[in-house]
């Protein structure tokens, strides 16, 4: 998903350079949406890692 964001950003840069503003706006909006999805998944995986680390420590003590 992160790779798609980078590809769309490069596509956006070329579209702006060659004057395709409509395509650039669409590519930018898709890249922003993918960025926020990636960010949400990243934060949820960090929170899951913290919660599973606590479970591992609790299970080792018993």
Protein Blocks (a to p, Z undefined) as FASTA:
>chain_A
ZZmmmmmmmmmmmmmmnopaklmmmmmmmmmmmmmmmmmmmmmmmmmmmmmmmmmmmmmm
ZZ
